[in-house]
């Protein structure tokens, strides 16, 4: 809230621990109004940020920006959450010029249109492939992934519905390489996009893998073994022991591994290694000897990491039978926490030594970042909690029985007022590079406040969340803080001296990696000569990886990829793990890069991702996306529109050429001049590839302001090498 210094409102905010800022001038307020296509106001489901139009400096967040001087231009940026972002197109930033009175920046949302994607699935000889599996993935507004699945019929035909947005269609069939097809808006005609998939048979020179999954089991019990139907989340590495050389240009589509090229010969010993990105499974390396056809097979057992199971948990306090379970690694860092009522089963844990802690469930203790915090909070082993050291082995469920949890002396946590002490965020699921606001408020019990001094708030921010320097405020005012980074764990500790019995702190963090990130807050102070620490709370932030946009299929060895992340960043793009180029983000955080694919074969798969470096927020890695290179793939590369009009300065007829580049599109839609006296337009259409064989029925579809569509038929001009219509 904003208050006049010395006012009743300021005193109220102080008394109730409410974050506030001083109203230092008489500027006006600017609000935002978001409406749906029917004009109805949308109140929730989006975040709002305000920026200075000349410097892109963040001025504030929320639906209202106050203290804006008349004549000042501000930029309002609305980011839709997943629910709205799956229905409506992300709106453009709105620039608003403040007046002498309060005003409103209005943003009208536009809904995605629905389209039909249909087509057939055939092999290279033109024979239908029945019952092929189809998966259509769309990243709506560059942030929210939506997937539609379907199956082709016996004749290879299929139909599915999607949003009118760029899509990637993957077609799969047993014995064939997956086919990847891009569905662009330019390929949609009258609400329908046609994809005729042609799948290539998997060659004979391959290693066939059978993956089995063994669940963790209690010693003496038989583990369950099931066959894996996919290799999702598994990263494969290949090493030719005979040639003593790593194999890079392989293609893995479970259950087949194709080494390709001259990476291996008959009789070579190939060592395979697997890593689970989710850190749930572990596998020993396997070795395959290739036969005279450069083929081989292997059965590979993936063993679930070990688990911890607690049976017979009893509480000393019969009225509170619930306990908090915390598992710390060998260095004392928290790995898992949860609530138990009689029993508890952990998630899979990597092999190693752990410390198990059980403590009586209490709302005063929401979570800890490390084992050492227990002692700092004045809690004693055996008196307030029970501790046991455990060793976890892969594939084994370690069972502990008959654990008694002592009564917790909650008076050790009574220094703060429960309903006035907390740590929270309004953010739900966010994307790397977005601002997240964290707030903490506390109040020391009045009976103890007179005895305390040196009140200090400490925030433990985990790896993957970067503290934004200069964003911290204390009781509504900008405040100094101490920032200390831990190079070993990647975490950051932020310390704020409050020196008051109650207060509120607010600051921003920026997520730099995906996953669930949990931050903790603590209050420490002196009570006479005694050091006291109290828990303030813990918050969890769910983070999705920054998106990257790539063509799912191409016939060009040179491609362009793009994305959006934090402003002021340097972006390095990787193709199959090899850096291919670096660029910088523009003012609103978008970027694009053109580069040559690394060692493209006639038919090759390229895993593309980007590493984002930002001096303020640290490193961010995007999600991984695939490009399927096919030397024979044909797509529209460029459409040139030619018409005659006159410039604004005179009436002299002038020829204008407007270029629509589909391989390297501009960030803004091209514009053109029109003169009714010269209503004729000519279109030149260019395709990728060196041959026009197989290209026919080329038409350009135009739409006027009234929505009327005109189809312009094009014929091939051999002299110019283009289609003309």
Secondary structure by P-SEA (a helix, b strand, c coil): cccccccaaaaaaaaabbbbbbcccbbbbbbbbbbccccccccccbbbbbbccccccccccccccccccccbbbbbbbbbcaaaaaccccccbbbbbbccccccbbbbbbbbbbbbbbbbbbccccccccbbbbbbbbbccccbbbbbbbbbccccccccccccccbbbbbbbccccbbbbbbccccccccbbbbbbbbbcccccbbbbbbbbbccccccbbbbbbbbcccccbbbbbbccccccccccccccccbbbbccccccccbbbbbbbbbccccccccbbbbbbcccccbbbbbbbbccbbbbbcccccccccccbbbbbbbccccccccccccccccccccccbbbbbbbbccccccccccccccccccccccccccbbbbbbbbbccbbbbbcccccccccccccccccccccccccccccccccbbbbbbbbbbccccccccccbbbbbbbbcccccccccccccccccbbbbbbbcccccbbbbbbbcccccccccbbbbbccccbbbbbbbbbbbcccbbbbbbcbbbbbbbbcbbbbccccccccccccccccccbbbbbbbccccccbbbbbcccccbbbbbbcccccccbbbbbbbbbbbccccccccbbbbbbbbcccccccbbbbbbbbbccccccbbbbbbbbcccccccbbbbbcccccccbbbbbbbbcccccccccbbbbbbbccccbbbbbbbbbccccccccc
